[in-house]
Amino acid sequence: MGFVDLHVHSDASDGTFTPTQVVELAKNAGLDAIALTDHDTTAGVDEALEVAHHLNIEVIPGIEVSSSFDGTEIHILGFFIDEHSEVLNEGLKHLVDIRTRRNEVMLKRFQDDGFQFTLE
């Protein structure tokens, strides 16, 4: 195996490109494999796997899970996950709910300080 990137994000979380575009860009860059590790979601994995099959590049189903340790935010990378696991996806829904509430509080604080923008 040649070059790989084991920490790639798509627009399923905070990336710029769709899972399809991410795989195409990786292939065009000469990579042999990538791990799609979006934040707290597996939403792009199926699309990436489908495209990879046609482009002869390996996509490792992955995730980057937000967590904390001793009050410090940490991110944990997981590889070769089961993106269809009900247990995993239920847990991820909980993390997204927490992040959504946190973002709403931050937005309110910005608005209270005179910054006018929306959650979108």
CORPEHU-V697242 format. One line per field, one symbol per residue. ss: DSSP state (h for helix, s for strand, l for the rest). A space follows every 10 residues. Layout:
ss = ???
//
This chain:
ss = lllsssssll llllllllhh hhhhhhhhll llssssllsl llllhhhhhh hhhhhllsss sssssssssl lssssssssl lllllhhhhh hhhhhhhhhh hhhhhhhhhh hhllllllll
//
